[in-house]
Every structure is written in structure tokens, then in C-alpha cells.
Amino acid sequence: MTLSVLATYAVVFFLAVGVIFTLVAGIGLLKLNTGMSRLHAPTKAGTVGIGAFLVASMIHSWTFSDGSIHELLILAFLFVTAPVSANFMARVNIYRQACEPLPQPDQDDLWSTQNIPEADRYIAVDVR
């Protein structure tokens, strides 16, 4: 087998992976009930699917033409912006109380909350 045949198989493989993950992301976006659960499908599966398409494009461009690094820039931008935008959308859902409230912690009520211990309240007042 030559390099071009192996590259063609790799391109087909990554295109198939991209189609499967993008299809799962689309179905998840349509079928999931709440806004918070809908965030997971496009941000996780959609990102992996588009990443697979970009990898297939990189393999094809380096094998059959001069090559390009534009796909790496797109991939870096996608992997940076998708989690940030999902975090902002989740915060809006929590702020508007459009979802179920977060469960209270079992033991420590200070972990990942805005509560300040009594002993440290004077520090918080003095800083502001």
C-alpha cells in the first residue's frame, strides 16, 4: 500500500467518525428535554465531530496538495470557545432559574458556594 492509499483510508475513517459524532450531537440537541441537558450534545459530541472533520481535511491537504495549517487554527479556536460558551449558557440557565436548582452539599456548605464562614466575614467586609 502506498502512502496515498493509507491517507485515503484515514480520511474516510475520520469522516465517518465526524458524521457519527455530529449526528449524535444533532439528535441529542433535538431529543433532550431541558436546556442544561441540551448543552452537552453540541458542546461535547459536536466538537469531537467537527474535530474529526478537520483532521480528515488536514490529512487530505498534506497528502494530496501543499498542506495547510488553517485547520489547526480552526480546531484551536473551536476547542477554546465551545467550553466557554457552554459555561456562559449554563450560568444563564442557573441565573434565570430555568433549570432545577443545584443540590446542596452533604457535609461542607462552603465548597463551591458563595457562603463565607463566620470567622472570615470581617475580612470580606473590610476588603470591599
PAKE-858770 format. One record per residue (C-alpha): residue number from 1; residue in three letters; x, y, z negated; chain. Coordinates in Angstrom, 2 decimals, m for minus. Each point is the difference from the previous one (the first is absolute). Layout:
<rec><k>NUM</k><r>ala</r><px>X</px><py>Y</py><pz>Z</pz><c>A</c></rec>
...
//
This chain:
<rec><k>1</k><r>met</r><px>0.00</px><py>0.00</py><pz>0.00</pz><c>A</c></rec>
<rec><k>2</k><r>thr</r><px>1.21</px><py>3.42</py><pz>0.83</pz><c>A</c></rec>
<rec><k>3</k><r>leu</r><px>m0.20</px><py>3.08</py><pz>m2.17</pz><c>A</c></rec>
<rec><k>4</k><r>ser</r><px>m2.86</px><py>1.47</py><pz>2.02</pz><c>A</c></rec>
<rec><k>5</k><r>val</r><px>m2.12</px><py>m3.14</py><pz>m0.47</pz><c>A</c></rec>
<rec><k>6</k><r>leu</r><px>0.61</px><py>0.00</py><pz>m3.77</pz><c>A</c></rec>
<rec><k>7</k><r>ala</r><px>m0.80</px><py>3.70</py><pz>m0.15</pz><c>A</c></rec>
<rec><k>8</k><r>thr</r><px>m3.24</px><py>m0.61</py><pz>1.91</pz><c>A</c></rec>
<rec><k>9</k><r>tyr</r><px>m1.01</px><py>m2.66</py><pz>m2.53</pz><c>A</c></rec>
<rec><k>10</k><r>ala</r><px>0.86</px><py>2.36</py><pz>m2.85</pz><c>A</c></rec>
<rec><k>11</k><r>val</r><px>m2.07</px><py>2.79</py><pz>1.57</pz><c>A</c></rec>
<rec><k>12</k><r>val</r><px>m2.97</px><py>m2.34</py><pz>0.43</pz><c>A</c></rec>
<rec><k>13</k><r>phe</r><px>0.36</px><py>m1.19</py><pz>m3.61</pz><c>A</c></rec>
<rec><k>14</k><r>phe</r><px>0.08</px><py>3.53</py><pz>m1.43</pz><c>A</c></rec>
<rec><k>15</k><r>leu</r><px>m2.90</px><py>1.09</py><pz>2.20</pz><c>A</c></rec>
<rec><k>16</k><r>ala</r><px>m2.04</px><py>m2.96</py><pz>m1.27</pz><c>A</c></rec>
<rec><k>17</k><r>val</r><px>0.87</px><py>0.84</py><pz>m3.61</pz><c>A</c></rec>
<rec><k>18</k><r>gly</r><px>m0.95</px><py>3.63</py><pz>0.64</pz><c>A</c></rec>
<rec><k>19</k><r>val</r><px>m3.33</px><py>m0.98</py><pz>1.52</pz><c>A</c></rec>
<rec><k>20</k><r>ile</r><px>m0.84</px><py>m2.30</py><pz>m2.93</pz><c>A</c></rec>
<rec><k>21</k><r>phe</r><px>0.87</px><py>2.55</py><pz>m2.68</pz><c>A</c></rec>
<rec><k>22</k><r>thr</r><px>m1.73</px><py>2.87</py><pz>1.81</pz><c>A</c></rec>
<rec><k>23</k><r>leu</r><px>m3.10</px><py>m2.14</py><pz>0.48</pz><c>A</c></rec>
<rec><k>24</k><r>val</r><px>m0.01</px><py>m0.89</py><pz>m3.72</pz><c>A</c></rec>
<rec><k>25</k><r>ala</r><px>0.36</px><py>3.71</py><pz>m0.84</pz><c>A</c></rec>
<rec><k>26</k><r>gly</r><px>m2.93</px><py>0.92</py><pz>2.23</pz><c>A</c></rec>
<rec><k>27</k><r>ile</r><px>m2.23</px><py>m2.73</py><pz>m1.37</pz><c>A</c></rec>
<rec><k>28</k><r>gly</r><px>0.95</px><py>0.94</py><pz>m3.56</pz><c>A</c></rec>
<rec><k>29</k><r>leu</r><px>m0.81</px><py>3.64</py><pz>0.67</pz><c>A</c></rec>
<rec><k>30</k><r>leu</r><px>m3.44</px><py>m0.95</py><pz>1.30</pz><c>A</c></rec>
<rec><k>31</k><r>lys</r><px>m0.93</px><py>m2.74</py><pz>m2.47</pz><c>A</c></rec>
<rec><k>32</k><r>leu</r><px>1.26</px><py>1.21</py><pz>m3.38</pz><c>A</c></rec>
<rec><k>33</k><r>asn</r><px>m2.59</px><py>1.71</py><pz>m2.17</pz><c>A</c></rec>
<rec><k>34</k><r>thr</r><px>1.59</px><py>2.84</py><pz>m1.96</pz><c>A</c></rec>
<rec><k>35</k><r>gly</r><px>2.34</px><py>2.79</py><pz>0.99</pz><c>A</c></rec>
<rec><k>36</k><r>met</r><px>2.74</px><py>m1.24</py><pz>m2.30</pz><c>A</c></rec>
<rec><k>37</k><r>ser</r><px>m0.05</px><py>m3.50</py><pz>1.47</pz><c>A</c></rec>
<rec><k>38</k><r>arg</r><px>m0.08</px><py>1.43</py><pz>3.53</pz><c>A</c></rec>
<rec><k>39</k><r>leu</r><px>3.31</px><py>1.70</py><pz>m0.65</pz><c>A</c></rec>
<rec><k>40</k><r>his</r><px>1.89</px><py>m3.29</py><pz>m0.14</pz><c>A</c></rec>
<rec><k>41</k><r>ala</r><px>m0.87</px><py>m1.29</py><pz>3.45</pz><c>A</c></rec>
<rec><k>42</k><r>pro</r><px>1.31</px><py>2.86</py><pz>2.17</pz><c>A</c></rec>
<rec><k>43</k><r>thr</r><px>2.91</px><py>0.95</py><pz>m2.22</pz><c>A</c></rec>
<rec><k>44</k><r>lys</r><px>1.39</px><py>m3.49</py><pz>m0.50</pz><c>A</c></rec>
<rec><k>45</k><r>ala</r><px>m1.00</px><py>m2.17</py><pz>2.93</pz><c>A</c></rec>
<rec><k>46</k><r>gly</r><px>m0.19</px><py>2.86</py><pz>2.48</pz><c>A</c></rec>
<rec><k>47</k><r>thr</r><px>3.49</px><py>1.18</py><pz>m0.85</pz><c>A</c></rec>
<rec><k>48</k><r>val</r><px>1.44</px><py>m3.50</py><pz>0.43</pz><c>A</c></rec>
<rec><k>49</k><r>gly</r><px>m1.87</px><py>m0.41</py><pz>3.30</pz><c>A</c></rec>
<rec><k>50</k><r>ile</r><px>1.24</px><py>3.27</py><pz>1.44</pz><c>A</c></rec>
<rec><k>51</k><r>gly</r><px>3.48</px><py>m0.82</py><pz>m1.31</pz><c>A</c></rec>
<rec><k>52</k><r>ala</r><px>m0.09</px><py>m3.28</py><pz>1.92</pz><c>A</c></rec>
<rec><k>53</k><r>phe</r><px>m1.04</px><py>1.84</py><pz>3.18</pz><c>A</c></rec>
<rec><k>54</k><r>leu</r><px>2.90</px><py>2.40</py><pz>m0.44</pz><c>A</c></rec>
<rec><k>55</k><r>val</r><px>2.48</px><py>m2.85</py><pz>m0.54</pz><c>A</c></rec>
<rec><k>56</k><r>ala</r><px>m1.28</px><py>m1.65</py><pz>3.20</pz><c>A</c></rec>
<rec><k>57</k><r>ser</r><px>0.48</px><py>3.30</py><pz>1.82</pz><c>A</c></rec>
<rec><k>58</k><r>met</r><px>3.55</px><py>0.35</py><pz>m1.34</pz><c>A</c></rec>
<rec><k>59</k><r>ile</r><px>0.94</px><py>m3.53</py><pz>1.07</pz><c>A</c></rec>
<rec><k>60</k><r>his</r><px>m1.44</px><py>0.59</py><pz>3.46</pz><c>A</c></rec>
<rec><k>61</k><r>ser</r><px>1.70</px><py>3.35</py><pz>0.48</pz><c>A</c></rec>
<rec><k>62</k><r>trp</r><px>3.42</px><py>m1.26</py><pz>m1.11</pz><c>A</c></rec>
<rec><k>63</k><r>thr</r><px>m0.24</px><py>m3.15</py><pz>2.13</pz><c>A</c></rec>
<rec><k>64</k><r>phe</r><px>m1.47</px><py>1.25</py><pz>3.26</pz><c>A</c></rec>
<rec><k>65</k><r>ser</r><px>1.06</px><py>3.66</py><pz>0.11</pz><c>A</c></rec>
<rec><k>66</k><r>asp</r><px>2.35</px><py>2.48</py><pz>m1.63</pz><c>A</c></rec>
<rec><k>67</k><r>gly</r><px>m1.46</px><py>m0.29</py><pz>m3.48</pz><c>A</c></rec>
<rec><k>68</k><r>ser</r><px>m1.61</px><py>2.54</py><pz>m2.25</pz><c>A</c></rec>
<rec><k>69</k><r>ile</r><px>m0.04</px><py>0.89</py><pz>m3.67</pz><c>A</c></rec>
<rec><k>70</k><r>his</r><px>m3.25</px><py>1.94</py><pz>0.18</pz><c>A</c></rec>
<rec><k>71</k><r>glu</r><px>m1.78</px><py>m3.03</py><pz>m1.43</pz><c>A</c></rec>
<rec><k>72</k><r>leu</r><px>2.18</px><py>0.11</py><pz>m3.12</pz><c>A</c></rec>
<rec><k>73</k><r>leu</r><px>m0.98</px><py>3.62</py><pz>m0.56</pz><c>A</c></rec>
<rec><k>74</k><r>ile</r><px>m3.68</px><py>m0.84</py><pz>0.41</pz><c>A</c></rec>
<rec><k>75</k><r>leu</r><px>0.37</px><py>m2.98</py><pz>m2.35</pz><c>A</c></rec>
<rec><k>76</k><r>ala</r><px>1.75</px><py>2.10</py><pz>m2.66</pz><c>A</c></rec>
<rec><k>77</k><r>phe</r><px>m2.67</px><py>2.70</py><pz>0.24</pz><c>A</c></rec>
<rec><k>78</k><r>leu</r><px>m2.76</px><py>m2.60</py><pz>m0.22</pz><c>A</c></rec>
<rec><k>79</k><r>phe</r><px>1.49</px><py>m1.79</py><pz>m3.01</pz><c>A</c></rec>
<rec><k>80</k><r>val</r><px>0.44</px><py>3.30</py><pz>m1.83</pz><c>A</c></rec>
<rec><k>81</k><r>thr</r><px>m3.37</px><py>1.58</py><pz>0.76</pz><c>A</c></rec>
<rec><k>82</k><r>ala</r><px>m2.37</px><py>m2.98</py><pz>m0.31</pz><c>A</c></rec>
<rec><k>83</k><r>pro</r><px>0.52</px><py>m0.63</py><pz>m3.74</pz><c>A</c></rec>
<rec><k>84</k><r>val</r><px>m0.05</px><py>3.72</py><pz>m0.79</pz><c>A</c></rec>
<rec><k>85</k><r>ser</r><px>m3.27</px><py>0.58</py><pz>1.84</pz><c>A</c></rec>
<rec><k>86</k><r>ala</r><px>m1.54</px><py>m3.09</py><pz>m1.61</pz><c>A</c></rec>
<rec><k>87</k><r>asn</r><px>1.03</px><py>1.30</py><pz>m3.42</pz><c>A</c></rec>
<rec><k>88</k><r>phe</r><px>m1.63</px><py>3.37</py><pz>0.72</pz><c>A</c></rec>
<rec><k>89</k><r>met</r><px>m3.22</px><py>m1.66</py><pz>1.18</pz><c>A</c></rec>
<rec><k>90</k><r>ala</r><px>m0.08</px><py>m2.20</py><pz>m3.09</pz><c>A</c></rec>
<rec><k>91</k><r>arg</r><px>0.49</px><py>3.02</py><pz>m2.26</pz><c>A</c></rec>
<rec><k>92</k><r>val</r><px>m2.87</px><py>1.82</py><pz>1.72</pz><c>A</c></rec>
<rec><k>93</k><r>asn</r><px>m2.24</px><py>m3.03</py><pz>m0.55</pz><c>A</c></rec>
<rec><k>94</k><r>ile</r><px>0.96</px><py>m0.12</py><pz>m3.67</pz><c>A</c></rec>
<rec><k>95</k><r>tyr</r><px>m0.39</px><py>3.78</py><pz>m0.42</pz><c>A</c></rec>
<rec><k>96</k><r>arg</r><px>m3.44</px><py>0.07</py><pz>1.59</pz><c>A</c></rec>
<rec><k>97</k><r>gln</r><px>m0.95</px><py>m3.08</py><pz>m2.03</pz><c>A</c></rec>
<rec><k>98</k><r>ala</r><px>m1.07</px><py>m1.71</py><pz>3.21</pz><c>A</c></rec>
<rec><k>99</k><r>cys</r><px>1.34</px><py>m3.31</py><pz>m1.30</pz><c>A</c></rec>
<rec><k>100</k><r>glu</r><px>m0.16</px><py>m2.07</py><pz>m3.13</pz><c>A</c></rec>
<rec><k>101</k><r>pro</r><px>1.87</px><py>1.58</py><pz>m2.91</pz><c>A</c></rec>
<rec><k>102</k><r>leu</r><px>3.43</px><py>m1.35</py><pz>m0.75</pz><c>A</c></rec>
<rec><k>103</k><r>pro</r><px>0.09</px><py>m2.61</py><pz>m2.77</pz><c>A</c></rec>
<rec><k>104</k><r>gln</r><px>1.25</px><py>1.11</py><pz>m3.38</pz><c>A</c></rec>
<rec><k>105</k><r>pro</r><px>3.32</px><py>m1.49</py><pz>m1.11</pz><c>A</c></rec>
<rec><k>106</k><r>asp</r><px>m0.25</px><py>m2.78</py><pz>m2.56</pz><c>A</c></rec>
<rec><k>107</k><r>gln</r><px>2.70</px><py>0.98</py><pz>m2.47</pz><c>A</c></rec>
<rec><k>108</k><r>asp</r><px>1.70</px><py>3.25</py><pz>0.83</pz><c>A</c></rec>
<rec><k>109</k><r>asp</r><px>m2.27</px><py>2.90</py><pz>0.88</pz><c>A</c></rec>
<rec><k>110</k><r>leu</r><px>2.97</px><py>2.18</py><pz>1.02</pz><c>A</c></rec>
<rec><k>111</k><r>trp</r><px>1.28</px><py>m2.16</py><pz>2.83</pz><c>A</c></rec>
<rec><k>112</k><r>ser</r><px>m0.82</px><py>1.54</py><pz>3.38</pz><c>A</c></rec>
<rec><k>113</k><r>thr</r><px>m2.46</px><py>2.48</py><pz>m1.47</pz><c>A</c></rec>
<rec><k>114</k><r>gln</r><px>m0.03</px><py>3.69</py><pz>m0.81</pz><c>A</c></rec>
<rec><k>115</k><r>asn</r><px>m0.31</px><py>m0.58</py><pz>m3.75</pz><c>A</c></rec>
<rec><k>116</k><r>ile</r><px>2.66</px><py>1.59</py><pz>m2.19</pz><c>A</c></rec>
<rec><k>117</k><r>pro</r><px>0.88</px><py>m1.51</py><pz>m3.40</pz><c>A</c></rec>
<rec><k>118</k><r>glu</r><px>m0.87</px><py>2.13</py><pz>m3.03</pz><c>A</c></rec>
<rec><k>119</k><r>ala</r><px>3.67</px><py>0.32</py><pz>m0.97</pz><c>A</c></rec>
<rec><k>120</k><r>asp</r><px>0.86</px><py>1.51</py><pz>3.40</pz><c>A</c></rec>
<rec><k>121</k><r>arg</r><px>m2.96</px><py>2.37</py><pz>0.43</pz><c>A</c></rec>
<rec><k>122</k><r>tyr</r><px>1.92</px><py>2.99</py><pz>m1.38</pz><c>A</c></rec>
<rec><k>123</k><r>ile</r><px>2.69</px><py>m0.52</py><pz>2.67</pz><c>A</c></rec>
<rec><k>124</k><r>ala</r><px>m2.61</px><py>0.08</py><pz>2.76</pz><c>A</c></rec>
<rec><k>125</k><r>val</r><px>m1.52</px><py>3.20</py><pz>m1.40</pz><c>A</c></rec>
<rec><k>126</k><r>asp</r><px>3.38</px><py>1.76</py><pz>m0.39</pz><c>A</c></rec>
<rec><k>127</k><r>val</r><px>1.14</px><py>m0.83</py><pz>3.53</pz><c>A</c></rec>
<rec><k>128</k><r>arg</r><px>m3.04</px><py>1.49</py><pz>1.65</pz><c>A</c></rec>
//
